[in-house]
Amino acid sequence: MSAITPQRTAGFTLVELVVVIVILGIVAAFAAPRFFDDRTFLTRGYYDELASALKYSQKLAVASGCDVRVTIDAAGYEARQQASLSGTCNDADATWSTAVALADGQALAGTAPAGVAVGPAVTFRFDALGTTDLGSDRTVTVGPFVMTIRADSGFVQAP
């Protein structure tokens, strides 16, 4: 008589399948929100946009010889110049009536995305030398990101 050996079939037991499904469920519960939350990308994008706008404002002030006023608050930012008077800067224009225009004609302004914290509010000018009228260096925080505006040189340090 020959010995009967049990046949082993390839596959997983029910216990192994349940354990794997439970582990996948736990990992998905922690990982899925990271894939669908875009606030980090919005925050960094707005930070880079604001830094570029500040640098553009400074370069425009130097190139045109006319001061550029920048306003930053929780809602957004805006850059404006004094009105031109016969091709020169009108220092008497206290309303800063001219919006800074980009190459495509749009105003140099932006709105902070919903849920992105920006602060503190600050208004300052870049003059024809690129310096600011700030008494001391200022930091502007966009979410966890911090940029520094140097008072004496107007340098925008945005790592």
Rosetta blueprint (number, residue, H / E / L):
1 M L
2 S L
3 A L
4 I L
5 T L
6 P L
7 Q L
8 R L
9 T L
10 A L
11 G L
12 F L
13 T L
14 L H
15 V H
16 E H
17 L H
18 V H
19 V H
20 V H
21 I H
22 V H
23 I H
24 L H
25 G H
26 I H
27 V H
28 A H
29 A H
30 F H
31 A H
32 A H
33 P H
34 R H
35 F H
36 F H
37 D L
38 D L
39 R H
40 T H
41 F H
42 L H
43 T H
44 R H
45 G H
46 Y H
47 Y H
48 D H
49 E H
50 L H
51 A H
52 S H
53 A H
54 L H
55 K H
56 Y H
57 S H
58 Q H
59 K H
60 L H
61 A H
62 V H
63 A H
64 S H
65 G L
66 C L
67 D L
68 V E
69 R E
70 V E
71 T E
72 I E
73 D E
74 A L
75 A L
76 G E
77 Y E
78 E E
79 A E
80 R E
81 Q E
82 Q L
83 A L
84 S E
85 L E
86 S L
87 G L
88 T E
89 C E
90 N L
91 D L
92 A L
93 D L
94 A L
95 T L
96 W L
97 S L
98 T E
99 A E
100 V L
101 A E
102 L L
103 A L
104 D L
105 G L
106 Q L
107 A E
108 L L
109 A E
110 G E
111 T E
112 A L
113 P L
114 A L
115 G L
116 V L
117 A L
118 V E
119 G E
120 P L
121 A L
122 V E
123 T E
124 F E
125 R E
126 F E
127 D L
128 A L
129 L L
130 G L
131 T L
132 T E
133 D L
134 L L
135 G L
136 S L
137 D L
138 R E
139 T E
140 V E
141 T E
142 V E
143 G L
144 P L
145 F E
146 V E
147 M E
148 T E
149 I E
150 R L
151 A L
152 D L
153 S L
154 G L
155 F L
156 V E
157 Q E
158 A L
159 P L
